[in-house]
Amino acid sequence: MLGWLLLAILVTGALVAAYAVLVERRWYRLRRHRLAILPTDGSGLTVLHLSDLHLVRSDEGKRRFLATLPRADEAVITGDVLGEPEAVEFAVATLRPVRGKVASLFVLGSNDLYAPRPSNPLRYFVPNGRRGRVTGRRGRAQDLVRELER
């Protein structure tokens, strides 16, 4: 009985991982929310928020999806623009069509400062497992900021 239960847990875990990697990873979507916080005279402010893009040089599908998004007054891009340091130029070109008409705000994430590297997710369950100084190969954050400012 215990063997079947363990097998069922392993199979379920494998199916969830396969779904996350093969389906949801490339399942881009646009959500629209109307907030009743500004005057209702019809002159609304549109804000586009993008988060955790993790752009890599070969991500043409994500580039095409972003190019289809409606142009907003304000664009806010938060955290982890880059999925690899070598993608700075690709990321800047990919984000050009989604820049805000009035302003664009960018908040860098850890993947923009340091090159991403695989980590053991089980470390989150170990006391003090995620504490400490972030180390690793430096990313190209300065290049990214300079190119986005242009």
N, CA, C and O atoms as a GROMACS GRO file, in nm:
protein
  600
    1MET      N    1   0.082  -0.120   0.000
    1MET     CA    2   0.000   0.000   0.000
    1MET      C    3   0.086   0.126   0.000
    1MET      O    4   0.060   0.220  -0.075
    2LEU      N    5   0.188   0.127   0.085
    2LEU     CA    6   0.277   0.243   0.093
    2LEU      C    7   0.352   0.265  -0.038
    2LEU      O    8   0.377   0.379  -0.079
    3GLY      N    9   0.387   0.154  -0.104
    3GLY     CA   10   0.456   0.164  -0.233
    3GLY      C   11   0.369   0.230  -0.339
    3GLY      O   12   0.419   0.312  -0.417
    4TRP      N   13   0.240   0.196  -0.343
    4TRP     CA   14   0.149   0.257  -0.440
    4TRP      C   15   0.128   0.405  -0.412
    4TRP      O   16   0.118   0.487  -0.503
    5LEU      N   17   0.121   0.438  -0.283
    5LEU     CA   18   0.104   0.579  -0.247
    5LEU      C   19   0.226   0.660  -0.288
    5LEU      O   20   0.213   0.770  -0.343
    6LEU      N   21   0.343   0.606  -0.262
    6LEU     CA   22   0.466   0.675  -0.301
    6LEU      C   23   0.474   0.689  -0.453
    6LEU      O   24   0.513   0.794  -0.504
    7LEU      N   25   0.436   0.586  -0.524
    7LEU     CA   26   0.435   0.591  -0.671
    7LEU      C   27   0.336   0.697  -0.721
    7LEU      O   28   0.367   0.772  -0.813
    8ALA      N   29   0.218   0.702  -0.660
    8ALA     CA   30   0.118   0.802  -0.699
    8ALA      C   31   0.170   0.944  -0.675
    8ALA      O   32   0.148   1.032  -0.758
    9ILE      N   33   0.237   0.966  -0.564
    9ILE     CA   34   0.293   1.098  -0.534
    9ILE      C   35   0.401   1.134  -0.635
    9ILE      O   36   0.405   1.247  -0.684
   10LEU      N   37   0.489   1.040  -0.668
   10LEU     CA   38   0.595   1.066  -0.765
   10LEU      C   39   0.538   1.095  -0.904
   10LEU      O   40   0.586   1.185  -0.973
   11VAL      N   41   0.438   1.019  -0.946
   11VAL     CA   42   0.377   1.040  -1.077
   11VAL      C   43   0.307   1.176  -1.081
   11VAL      O   44   0.318   1.249  -1.180
   12THR      N   45   0.235   1.209  -0.974
   12THR     CA   46   0.168   1.340  -0.968
   12THR      C   47   0.270   1.453  -0.975
   12THR      O   48   0.249   1.551  -1.046
   13GLY      N   49   0.378   1.440  -0.901
   13GLY     CA   50   0.484   1.541  -0.905
   13GLY      C   51   0.544   1.555  -1.044
   13GLY      O   52   0.568   1.667  -1.090
   14ALA      N   53   0.567   1.444  -1.110
   14ALA     CA   54   0.623   1.447  -1.246
   14ALA      C   55   0.525   1.513  -1.343
   14ALA      O   56   0.567   1.590  -1.430
   15LEU      N   57   0.396   1.485  -1.330
   15LEU     CA   58   0.296   1.547  -1.418
   15LEU      C   59   0.287   1.697  -1.394
   15LEU      O   60   0.277   1.775  -1.489
   16VAL      N   61   0.290   1.739  -1.269
   16VAL     CA   62   0.286   1.882  -1.238
   16VAL      C   63   0.409   1.952  -1.295
   16VAL      O   64   0.398   2.059  -1.354
   17ALA      N   65   0.526   1.892  -1.277
   17ALA     CA   66   0.650   1.951  -1.331
   17ALA      C   67   0.644   1.958  -1.483
   17ALA      O   68   0.683   2.059  -1.541
   18ALA      N   69   0.596   1.853  -1.548
   18ALA     CA   70   0.586   1.853  -1.694
   18ALA      C   71   0.490   1.961  -1.741
   18ALA      O   72   0.518   2.030  -1.839
   19TYR      N   73   0.377   1.977  -1.674
   19TYR     CA   74   0.282   2.083  -1.709
   19TYR      C   75   0.346   2.220  -1.695
   19TYR      O   76   0.332   2.305  -1.782
   20ALA      N   77   0.417   2.242  -1.585
   20ALA     CA   78   0.481   2.372  -1.562
   20ALA      C   79   0.585   2.403  -1.667
   20ALA      O   80   0.595   2.517  -1.714
   21VAL      N   81   0.663   2.305  -1.706
   21VAL     CA   82   0.772   2.327  -1.800
   21VAL      C   83   0.723   2.330  -1.945
   21VAL      O   84   0.769   2.413  -2.024
   22LEU      N   85   0.632   2.242  -1.980
   22LEU     CA   86   0.592   2.229  -2.120
   22LEU      C   87   0.472   2.315  -2.159
   22LEU      O   88   0.460   2.354  -2.276
   23VAL      N   89   0.383   2.346  -2.066
   23VAL     CA   90   0.260   2.419  -2.101
   23VAL      C   91   0.262   2.560  -2.043
   23VAL      O   92   0.265   2.657  -2.118
   24GLU      N   93   0.259   2.570  -1.912
   24GLU     CA   94   0.240   2.701  -1.850
   24GLU      C   95   0.355   2.797  -1.876
   24GLU      O   96   0.335   2.918  -1.878
   25ARG      N   97   0.474   2.745  -1.896
   25ARG     CA   98   0.591   2.830  -1.921
   25ARG      C   99   0.572   2.918  -2.045
   25ARG      O  100   0.626   3.029  -2.049
   26ARG      N  101   0.499   2.872  -2.142
   26ARG     CA  102   0.477   2.947  -2.265
   26ARG      C  103   0.332   2.992  -2.280
   26ARG      O  104   0.289   3.024  -2.391
   27TRP      N  105   0.258   2.995  -2.172
   27TRP     CA  106   0.118   3.032  -2.174
   27TRP      C  107   0.106   3.176  -2.129
   27TRP      O  108   0.078   3.204  -2.013
   28TYR      N  109   0.127   3.269  -2.223
   28TYR     CA  110   0.122   3.411  -2.194
   28TYR      C  111  -0.023   3.457  -2.196
   28TYR      O  112  -0.104   3.406  -2.273
   29ARG      N  113  -0.055   3.552  -2.110
   29ARG     CA  114  -0.191   3.601  -2.106
   29ARG      C  115  -0.195   3.748  -2.065
   29ARG      O  116  -0.108   3.797  -1.994
   30LEU      N  117  -0.298   3.814  -2.112
   30LEU     CA  118  -0.321   3.954  -2.078
   30LEU      C  119  -0.445   3.960  -1.990
   30LEU      O  120  -0.550   3.907  -2.025
   31ARG      N  121  -0.430   4.024  -1.875
   31ARG     CA  122  -0.544   4.045  -1.786
   31ARG      C  123  -0.574   4.194  -1.780
   31ARG      O  124  -0.482   4.276  -1.772
   32ARG      N  125  -0.699   4.227  -1.785
   32ARG     CA  126  -0.740   4.367  -1.777
   32ARG      C  127  -0.820   4.389  -1.649
   32ARG      O  128  -0.907   4.309  -1.614
   33HIS      N  129  -0.789   4.498  -1.580
   33HIS     CA  130  -0.861   4.535  -1.458
   33HIS      C  131  -0.897   4.682  -1.469
   33HIS      O  132  -0.813   4.765  -1.506
   34ARG      N  133  -1.020   4.715  -1.437
   34ARG     CA  134  -1.064   4.855  -1.434
   34ARG      C  135  -1.076   4.894  -1.287
   34ARG      O  136  -1.148   4.830  -1.210
   35LEU      N  137  -1.005   5.000  -1.250
   35LEU     CA  138  -1.007   5.048  -1.112
   35LEU      C  139  -1.083   5.179  -1.106
   35LEU      O  140  -1.051   5.274  -1.178
   36ALA      N  141  -1.182   5.186  -1.021
   36ALA     CA  142  -1.264   5.305  -1.008
   36ALA      C  143  -1.200   5.402  -0.908
   36ALA      O  144  -1.256   5.431  -0.802
   37ILE      N  145  -1.081   5.451  -0.943
   37ILE     CA  146  -1.010   5.541  -0.852
   37ILE      C  147  -0.983   5.677  -0.916
   37ILE      O  148  -0.939   5.770  -0.847
   38LEU      N  149  -1.008   5.690  -1.044
   38LEU     CA  150  -0.986   5.815  -1.115
   38LEU      C  151  -1.119   5.872  -1.163
   38LEU      O  152  -1.219   5.800  -1.164
   39PRO      N  153  -1.124   5.997  -1.203
   39PRO     CA  154  -1.250   6.054  -1.254
   39PRO      C  155  -1.306   5.971  -1.369
   39PRO      O  156  -1.231   5.914  -1.448
   40THR      N  157  -1.436   5.965  -1.376
   40THR     CA  158  -1.503   5.882  -1.476
   40THR      C  159  -1.547   5.961  -1.598
   40THR      O  160  -1.648   5.928  -1.660
   41ASP      N  161  -1.472   6.063  -1.635
   41ASP     CA  162  -1.509   6.144  -1.751
   41ASP      C  163  -1.463   6.082  -1.882
   41ASP      O  164  -1.472   6.145  -1.988
   42GLY      N  165  -1.416   5.960  -1.877
   42GLY     CA  166  -1.372   5.893  -1.998
   42GLY      C  167  -1.225   5.907  -2.029
   42GLY      O  168  -1.174   5.841  -2.119
   43SER      N  169  -1.156   5.993  -1.956
   43SER     CA  170  -1.012   6.010  -1.981
   43SER      C  171  -0.934   5.925  -1.882
   43SER      O  172  -0.873   5.976  -1.789
   44GLY      N  173  -0.937   5.797  -1.905
   44GLY     CA  174  -0.870   5.705  -1.815
   44GLY      C  175  -0.720   5.698  -1.840
   44GLY      O  176  -0.672   5.738  -1.946
   45LEU      N  177  -0.651   5.649  -1.743
   45LEU     CA  178  -0.507   5.628  -1.752
   45LEU      C  179  -0.485   5.478  -1.765
   45LEU      O  180  -0.536   5.401  -1.684
   46THR      N  181  -0.411   5.436  -1.866
   46THR     CA  182  -0.384   5.293  -1.881
   46THR      C  183  -0.243   5.263  -1.832
   46THR      O  184  -0.149   5.337  -1.859
   47VAL      N  185  -0.233   5.153  -1.759
   47VAL     CA  186  -0.104   5.109  -1.703
   47VAL      C  187  -0.083   4.964  -1.745
   47VAL      O  188  -0.171   4.880  -1.729
   48LEU      N  189   0.033   4.937  -1.798
   48LEU     CA  190   0.072   4.801  -1.832
   48LEU      C  191   0.177   4.757  -1.733
   48LEU      O  192   0.281   4.822  -1.718
   49HIS      N  193   0.152   4.647  -1.664
   49HIS     CA  194   0.249   4.594  -1.568
   49HIS      C  195   0.298   4.459  -1.618
   49HIS      O  196   0.218   4.368  -1.639
   50LEU      N  197   0.428   4.446  -1.635
   50LEU     CA  198   0.491   4.320  -1.673
   50LEU      C  199   0.587   4.281  -1.562
   50LEU      O  200   0.656   4.366  -1.505
   51SER      N  201   0.591   4.153  -1.532
   51SER     CA  202   0.677   4.110  -1.422
   51SER      C  203   0.747   3.979  -1.456
   51SER      O  204   0.690   3.892  -1.522
   52ASP      N  205   0.870   3.967  -1.410
   52ASP     CA  206   0.946   3.842  -1.420
   52ASP      C  207   0.948   3.786  -1.562
   52ASP      O  208   0.907   3.672  -1.584
   53LEU      N  209   0.995   3.865  -1.655
   53LEU     CA  210   0.997   3.823  -1.795
   53LEU      C  211   1.103   3.716  -1.823
   53LEU      O  212   1.081   3.628  -1.906
   54HIS      N  213   1.215   3.722  -1.756
   54HIS     CA  214   1.324   3.624  -1.774
   54HIS      C  215   1.356   3.605  -1.923
   54HIS      O  216   1.359   3.492  -1.971
   55LEU      N  217   1.379   3.713  -1.993
   55LEU     CA  218   1.404   3.706  -2.137
   55LEU      C  219   1.539   3.644  -2.168
   55LEU      O  220   1.641   3.677  -2.108
   56VAL      N  221   1.538   3.553  -2.265
   56VAL     CA  222   1.660   3.494  -2.319
   56VAL      C  223   1.662   3.522  -2.469
   56VAL      O  224   1.558   3.552  -2.529
   57ARG      N  225   1.778   3.512  -2.528
   57ARG     CA  226   1.794   3.551  -2.669
   57ARG      C  227   1.708   3.471  -2.765
   57ARG      O  228   1.675   3.521  -2.873
   58SER      N  229   1.670   3.350  -2.730
   58SER     CA  230   1.593   3.266  -2.823
   58SER      C  231   1.443   3.272  -2.798
   58SER      O  232   1.370   3.189  -2.852
   59ASP      N  233   1.395   3.366  -2.719
   59ASP     CA  234   1.256   3.369  -2.679
   59ASP      C  235   1.169   3.449  -2.776
   59ASP      O  236   1.111   3.552  -2.739
   60GLU      N  237   1.160   3.403  -2.899
   60GLU     CA  238   1.084   3.474  -3.002
   60GLU      C  239   0.935   3.472  -2.974
   60GLU      O  240   0.865   3.568  -3.006
   61GLY      N  241   0.884   3.365  -2.914
   61GLY     CA  242   0.742   3.359  -2.882
   61GLY      C  243   0.701   3.468  -2.784
   61GLY      O  244   0.597   3.532  -2.801
   62LYS      N  245   0.781   3.488  -2.682
   62LYS     CA  246   0.751   3.593  -2.584
   62LYS      C  247   0.764   3.730  -2.648
   62LYS      O  248   0.686   3.820  -2.619
   63ARG      N  249   0.864   3.747  -2.736
   63ARG     CA  250   0.882   3.875  -2.805
   63ARG      C  251   0.759   3.907  -2.890
   63ARG      O  252   0.710   4.020  -2.890
   64ARG      N  253   0.710   3.807  -2.963
   64ARG     CA  254   0.591   3.827  -3.048
   64ARG      C  255   0.468   3.859  -2.963
   64ARG      O  256   0.389   3.947  -2.999
   65PHE      N  257   0.451   3.790  -2.850
   65PHE     CA  258   0.338   3.818  -2.762
   65PHE      C  259   0.343   3.961  -2.709
   65PHE      O  260   0.243   4.031  -2.712
   66LEU      N  261   0.459   4.004  -2.661
   66LEU     CA  262   0.472   4.139  -2.607
   66LEU      C  263   0.443   4.244  -2.714
   66LEU      O  264   0.388   4.350  -2.683
   67ALA      N  265   0.480   4.216  -2.837
   67ALA     CA  266   0.456   4.312  -2.946
   67ALA      C  267   0.307   4.329  -2.976
   67ALA      O  268   0.267   4.429  -3.035
   68THR      N  269   0.223   4.232  -2.936
   68THR     CA  270   0.079   4.242  -2.961
   68THR      C  271   0.005   4.317  -2.851
   68THR      O  272  -0.113   4.347  -2.866
   69LEU      N  273   0.071   4.348  -2.741
   69LEU     CA  274   0.002   4.415  -2.630
   69LEU      C  275  -0.032   4.558  -2.667
   69LEU      O  276   0.044   4.625  -2.737
   70PRO      N  277  -0.147   4.607  -2.620
   70PRO     CA  278  -0.185   4.746  -2.650
   70PRO      C  279  -0.090   4.842  -2.580
   70PRO      O  280  -0.044   4.816  -2.469
   71ARG      N  281  -0.061   4.952  -2.644
   71ARG     CA  282   0.030   5.052  -2.587
   71ARG      C  283  -0.041   5.126  -2.476
   71ARG      O  284  -0.152   5.177  -2.496
   72ALA      N  285   0.022   5.134  -2.361
   72ALA     CA  286  -0.038   5.197  -2.244
   72ALA      C  287   0.024   5.334  -2.221
   72ALA      O  288   0.127   5.368  -2.278
   73ASP      N  289  -0.042   5.413  -2.136
   73ASP     CA  290   0.014   5.543  -2.098
   73ASP      C  291   0.140   5.524  -2.013
   73ASP      O  292   0.241   5.591  -2.032
   74GLU      N  293   0.131   5.431  -1.919
   74GLU     CA  294   0.243   5.401  -1.829
   74GLU      C  295   0.276   5.253  -1.842
   74GLU      O  296   0.187   5.168  -1.847
   75ALA      N  297   0.405   5.222  -1.848
   75ALA     CA  298   0.450   5.084  -1.847
   75ALA      C  299   0.536   5.065  -1.723
   75ALA      O  300   0.628   5.142  -1.697
   76VAL      N  301   0.506   4.961  -1.648
   76VAL     CA  302   0.582   4.928  -1.527
   76VAL      C  303   0.631   4.786  -1.543
   76VAL      O  304   0.552   4.692  -1.550
   77ILE      N  305   0.762   4.770  -1.548
   77ILE     CA  306   0.823   4.638  -1.566
   77ILE      C  307   0.902   4.609  -1.439
   77ILE      O  308   0.997   4.680  -1.406
   78THR      N  309   0.861   4.504  -1.367
   78THR     CA  310   0.923   4.476  -1.238
   78THR      C  311   0.991   4.340  -1.237
   78THR      O  312   0.937   4.240  -1.282
   79GLY      N  313   1.110   4.341  -1.184
   79GLY     CA  314   1.183   4.219  -1.150
   79GLY      C  315   1.222   4.129  -1.265
   79GLY      O  316   1.141   4.098  -1.352
   80ASP      N  317   1.346   4.087  -1.265
   80ASP     CA  318   1.398   3.983  -1.353
   80ASP      C  319   1.358   4.000  -1.500
   80ASP      O  320   1.287   3.918  -1.557
   81VAL      N  321   1.405   4.108  -1.558
   81VAL     CA  322   1.386   4.129  -1.702
   81VAL      C  323   1.466   4.024  -1.778
   81VAL      O  324   1.418   3.970  -1.878
   82LEU      N  325   1.587   3.996  -1.731
   82LEU     CA  326   1.678   3.906  -1.802
   82LEU      C  327   1.671   3.763  -1.748
   82LEU      O  328   1.656   3.740  -1.628
   83GLY      N  329   1.683   3.669  -1.840
   83GLY     CA  330   1.699   3.529  -1.805
   83GLY      C  331   1.842   3.484  -1.826
   83GLY      O  332   1.880   3.374  -1.784
   84GLU      N  333   1.921   3.568  -1.892
   84GLU     CA  334   2.064   3.543  -1.914
   84GLU      C  335   2.130   3.678  -1.942
   84GLU      O  336   2.069   3.763  -2.007
   85PRO      N  337   2.252   3.699  -1.895
   85PRO     CA  338   2.317   3.829  -1.915
   85PRO      C  339   2.336   3.864  -2.062
   85PRO      O  340   2.338   3.982  -2.097
   86GLU      N  341   2.349   3.767  -2.148
   86GLU     CA  342   2.373   3.792  -2.290
   86GLU      C  343   2.249   3.846  -2.362
   86GLU      O  344   2.258   3.882  -2.480
   87ALA      N  345   2.136   3.851  -2.294
   87ALA     CA  346   2.010   3.891  -2.359
   87ALA      C  347   1.978   4.040  -2.344
   87ALA      O  348   1.865   4.080  -2.372
   88VAL      N  349   2.074   4.122  -2.302
   88VAL     CA  350   2.045   4.264  -2.280
   88VAL      C  351   1.990   4.329  -2.407
   88VAL      O  352   1.884   4.391  -2.402
   89GLU      N  353   2.058   4.316  -2.516
   89GLU     CA  354   2.016   4.381  -2.641
   89GLU      C  355   1.880   4.327  -2.689
   89GLU      O  356   1.795   4.402  -2.734
   90PHE      N  357   1.862   4.196  -2.677
   90PHE     CA  358   1.735   4.134  -2.715
   90PHE      C  359   1.622   4.187  -2.626
   90PHE      O  360   1.514   4.218  -2.676
   91ALA      N  361   1.647   4.197  -2.496
   91ALA     CA  362   1.545   4.245  -2.402
   91ALA      C  363   1.505   4.388  -2.432
   91ALA      O  364   1.387   4.421  -2.431
   92VAL      N  365   1.602   4.472  -2.458
   92VAL     CA  366   1.573   4.614  -2.486
   92VAL      C  367   1.490   4.625  -2.614
   92VAL      O  368   1.393   4.700  -2.618
   93ALA      N  369   1.526   4.551  -2.717
   93ALA     CA  370   1.449   4.554  -2.842
   93ALA      C  371   1.310   4.495  -2.821
   93ALA      O  372   1.213   4.544  -2.880
   94THR      N  373   1.299   4.392  -2.739
   94THR     CA  374   1.170   4.329  -2.712
   94THR      C  375   1.077   4.422  -2.635
   94THR      O  376   0.956   4.421  -2.657
   95LEU      N  377   1.133   4.502  -2.544
   95LEU     CA  378   1.051   4.591  -2.462
   95LEU      C  379   1.017   4.723  -2.531
   95LEU      O  380   0.929   4.796  -2.484
   96ARG      N  381   1.083   4.754  -2.640
   96ARG     CA  382   1.057   4.882  -2.709
   96ARG      C  383   0.909   4.901  -2.744
   96ARG      O  384   0.857   5.010  -2.720
   97PRO      N  385   0.838   4.801  -2.799
   97PRO     CA  386   0.697   4.823  -2.835
   97PRO      C  387   0.603   4.840  -2.715
   97PRO      O  388   0.492   4.890  -2.732
   98VAL      N  389   0.644   4.801  -2.596
   98VAL     CA  390   0.554   4.812  -2.480
   98VAL      C  391   0.587   4.931  -2.391
   98VAL      O  392   0.529   4.947  -2.284
   99ARG      N  393   0.680   5.014  -2.436
   99ARG     CA  394   0.712   5.133  -2.357
   99ARG      C  395   0.588   5.221  -2.345
   99ARG      O  396   0.506   5.229  -2.437
  100GLY      N  397   0.574   5.287  -2.230
  100GLY     CA  398   0.458   5.372  -2.207
  100GLY      C  399   0.463   5.499  -2.290
  100GLY      O  400   0.571   5.549  -2.321
  101LYS      N  401   0.346   5.552  -2.325
  101LYS     CA  402   0.339   5.678  -2.400
  101LYS      C  403   0.390   5.794  -2.314
  101LYS      O  404   0.453   5.886  -2.365
  102VAL      N  405   0.362   5.790  -2.185
  102VAL     CA  406   0.401   5.897  -2.094
  102VAL      C  407   0.529   5.861  -2.018
  102VAL      O  408   0.620   5.943  -2.010
  103ALA      N  409   0.535   5.741  -1.965
  103ALA     CA  410   0.652   5.702  -1.884
  103ALA      C  411   0.665   5.551  -1.882
  103ALA      O  412   0.569   5.477  -1.902
  104SER      N  413   0.788   5.507  -1.858
  104SER     CA  414   0.818   5.366  -1.838
  104SER      C  415   0.905   5.355  -1.713
  104SER      O  416   1.005   5.425  -1.699
  105LEU      N  417   0.865   5.267  -1.624
  105LEU     CA  418   0.940   5.246  -1.501
  105LEU      C  419   0.990   5.102  -1.498
  105LEU      O  420   0.915   5.008  -1.527
  106PHE      N  421   1.116   5.085  -1.462
  106PHE     CA  422   1.177   4.952  -1.457
  106PHE      C  423   1.234   4.929  -1.318
  106PHE      O  424   1.304   5.015  -1.264
  107VAL      N  425   1.205   4.814  -1.262
  107VAL     CA  426   1.263   4.773  -1.134
  107VAL      C  427   1.339   4.644  -1.162
  107VAL      O  428   1.280   4.544  -1.201
  108LEU      N  429   1.470   4.648  -1.141
  108LEU     CA  430   1.552   4.530  -1.170
  108LEU      C  431   1.534   4.424  -1.062
  108LEU      O  432   1.502   4.455  -0.947
  109GLY      N  433   1.555   4.300  -1.100
  109GLY     CA  434   1.549   4.188  -1.007
  109GLY      C  435   1.685   4.123  -0.994
  109GLY      O  436   1.782   4.166  -1.055
  110SER      N  437   1.691   4.019  -0.916
  110SER     CA  438   1.819   3.952  -0.890
  110SER      C  439   1.880   3.893  -1.017
  110SER      O  440   2.002   3.891  -1.031
  111ASN      N  441   1.796   3.845  -1.110
  111ASN     CA  442   1.850   3.789  -1.234
  111ASN      C  443   1.911   3.894  -1.324
  111ASN      O  444   1.990   3.862  -1.414
  112ASP      N  445   1.876   4.021  -1.301
  112ASP     CA  446   1.937   4.129  -1.378
  112ASP      C  447   2.073   4.167  -1.319
  112ASP      O  448   2.161   4.213  -1.391
  113LEU      N  449   2.089   4.149  -1.190
  113LEU     CA  450   2.213   4.183  -1.122
  113LEU      C  451   2.315   4.070  -1.128
  113LEU      O  452   2.435   4.095  -1.142
  114TYR      N  453   2.267   3.947  -1.116
  114TYR     CA  454   2.353   3.829  -1.119
  114TYR      C  455   2.300   3.730  -1.221
  114TYR      O  456   2.179   3.718  -1.239
  115ALA      N  457   2.391   3.661  -1.288
  115ALA     CA  458   2.349   3.560  -1.385
  115ALA      C  459   2.271   3.452  -1.312
  115ALA      O  460   2.317   3.401  -1.210
  116PRO      N  461   2.153   3.416  -1.363
  116PRO     CA  462   2.075   3.311  -1.297
  116PRO      C  463   2.149   3.179  -1.297
  116PRO      O  464   2.223   3.148  -1.390
  117ARG      N  465   2.128   3.104  -1.192
  117ARG     CA  466   2.188   2.971  -1.184
  117ARG      C  467   2.089   2.879  -1.114
  117ARG      O  468   2.010   2.924  -1.031
  118PRO      N  469   2.095   2.752  -1.146
  118PRO     CA  470   2.002   2.658  -1.082
  118PRO      C  471   2.028   2.653  -0.931
  118PRO      O  472   2.142   2.662  -0.886
  119SER      N  473   1.921   2.638  -0.856
  119SER     CA  474   1.935   2.623  -0.711
  119SER      C  475   1.846   2.510  -0.664
  119SER      O  476   1.754   2.467  -0.735
  120ASN      N  477   1.874   2.462  -0.548
  120ASN     CA  478   1.798   2.352  -0.491
  120ASN      C  479   1.677   2.408  -0.417
  120ASN      O  480   1.695   2.474  -0.315
  121PRO      N  481   1.555   2.386  -0.466
  121PRO     CA  482   1.437   2.442  -0.399
  121PRO      C  483   1.414   2.387  -0.260
  121PRO      O  484   1.342   2.448  -0.180
  122LEU      N  485   1.473   2.273  -0.227
  122LEU     CA  486   1.457   2.216  -0.093
  122LEU      C  487   1.527   2.302   0.012
  122LEU      O  488   1.498   2.289   0.131
  123ARG      N  489   1.618   2.390  -0.030
  123ARG     CA  490   1.686   2.478   0.065
  123ARG      C  491   1.589   2.572   0.135
  123ARG      O  492   1.619   2.622   0.244
  124TYR      N  493   1.473   2.597   0.075
  124TYR     CA  494   1.374   2.684   0.139
  124TYR      C  495   1.318   2.620   0.267
  124TYR      O  496   1.268   2.691   0.354
  125PHE      N  497   1.327   2.487   0.279
  125PHE     CA  498   1.275   2.418   0.396
  125PHE      C  499   1.379   2.400   0.505
  125PHE      O  500   1.347   2.350   0.613
  126VAL      N  501   1.502   2.439   0.477
  126VAL     CA  502   1.609   2.428   0.576
  126VAL      C  503   1.620   2.561   0.650
  126VAL      O  504   1.626   2.666   0.586
  127PRO      N  505   1.622   2.558   0.782
  127PRO     CA  506   1.636   2.685   0.854
  127PRO      C  507   1.760   2.760   0.806
  127PRO      O  508   1.868   2.703   0.794
  128ASN      N  509   1.742   2.888   0.778
  128ASN     CA  510   1.849   2.975   0.729
  128ASN      C  511   1.904   2.928   0.594
  128ASN      O  512   2.014   2.966   0.556
  129GLY      N  513   1.828   2.848   0.522
  129GLY     CA  514   1.875   2.792   0.395
  129GLY      C  515   1.887   2.894   0.283
  129GLY      O  516   1.965   2.873   0.190
  130ARG      N  517   1.812   3.004   0.288
  130ARG     CA  518   1.817   3.104   0.182
  130ARG      C  519   1.884   3.232   0.228
  130ARG      O  520   1.889   3.329   0.153
  131ARG      N  521   1.935   3.234   0.348
  131ARG     CA  522   1.998   3.355   0.397
  131ARG      C  523   2.142   3.361   0.350
  131ARG      O  524   2.200   3.261   0.306
  132GLY      N  525   2.195   3.477   0.359
  132GLY     CA  526   2.334   3.494   0.320
  132GLY      C  527   2.346   3.582   0.199
  132GLY      O  528   2.246   3.623   0.138
  133ARG      N  529   2.465   3.610   0.167
  133ARG     CA  530   2.495   3.699   0.056
  133ARG      C  531   2.474   3.629  -0.078
  133ARG      O  532   2.511   3.513  -0.096
  134VAL      N  533   2.416   3.702  -0.171
  134VAL     CA  534   2.399   3.648  -0.306
  134VAL      C  535   2.534   3.651  -0.375
  134VAL      O  536   2.601   3.754  -0.379
  135THR      N  537   2.572   3.539  -0.428
  135THR     CA  538   2.699   3.532  -0.499
  135THR      C  539   2.674   3.473  -0.636
  135THR      O  540   2.569   3.416  -0.664
  136GLY      N  541   2.771   3.489  -0.719
  136GLY     CA  542   2.759   3.435  -0.854
  136GLY      C  543   2.818   3.531  -0.954
  136GLY      O  544   2.870   3.637  -0.920
  137ARG      N  545   2.809   3.490  -1.078
  137ARG     CA  546   2.862   3.571  -1.186
  137ARG      C  547   2.777   3.697  -1.201
  137ARG      O  548   2.654   3.689  -1.208
  138ARG      N  549   2.842   3.811  -1.206
  138ARG     CA  550   2.771   3.938  -1.223
  138ARG      C  551   2.697   3.940  -1.355
  138ARG      O  552   2.744   3.889  -1.456
  139GLY      N  553   2.580   4.001  -1.352
  139GLY     CA  554   2.502   4.019  -1.473
  139GLY      C  555   2.544   4.148  -1.543
  139GLY      O  556   2.651   4.202  -1.515
  140ARG      N  557   2.461   4.194  -1.633
  140ARG     CA  558   2.491   4.317  -1.707
  140ARG      C  559   2.388   4.425  -1.675
  140ARG      O  560   2.334   4.489  -1.764
  141ALA      N  561   2.364   4.443  -1.547
  141ALA     CA  562   2.262   4.539  -1.503
  141ALA      C  563   2.292   4.680  -1.552
  141ALA      O  564   2.202   4.750  -1.596
  142GLN      N  565   2.417   4.722  -1.546
  142GLN     CA  566   2.451   4.857  -1.591
  142GLN      C  567   2.425   4.874  -1.740
  142GLN      O  568   2.376   4.978  -1.783
  143ASP      N  569   2.458   4.773  -1.818
  143ASP     CA  570   2.430   4.778  -1.962
  143ASP      C  571   2.279   4.784  -1.986
  143ASP      O  572   2.232   4.859  -2.072
  144LEU      N  573   2.204   4.706  -1.911
  144LEU     CA  574   2.059   4.704  -1.926
  144LEU      C  575   2.000   4.840  -1.893
  144LEU      O  576   1.917   4.892  -1.969
  145VAL      N  577   2.040   4.899  -1.783
  145VAL     CA  578   1.989   5.031  -1.744
  145VAL      C  579   2.025   5.135  -1.849
  145VAL      O  580   1.941   5.216  -1.888
  146ARG      N  581   2.150   5.134  -1.895
  146ARG     CA  582   2.194   5.234  -1.994
  146ARG      C  583   2.112   5.220  -2.123
  146ARG      O  584   2.070   5.321  -2.180
  147GLU      N  585   2.090   5.099  -2.168
  147GLU     CA  586   2.014   5.078  -2.293
  147GLU      C  587   1.867   5.112  -2.276
  147GLU      O  588   1.805   5.165  -2.369
  148LEU      N  589   1.809   5.082  -2.161
  148LEU     CA  590   1.668   5.116  -2.138
  148LEU      C  591   1.649   5.267  -2.128
  148LEU      O  592   1.546   5.319  -2.172
  149GLU      N  593   1.746   5.336  -2.073
  149GLU     CA  594   1.736   5.482  -2.063
  149GLU      C  595   1.745   5.551  -2.198
  149GLU      O  596   1.691   5.660  -2.216
  150ARG      N  597   1.812   5.487  -2.293
  150ARG     CA  598   1.822   5.547  -2.427
  150ARG      C  599   1.688   5.541  -2.490
  150ARG      O  600   1.672   5.585  -2.604
   0.00000   0.00000   0.00000
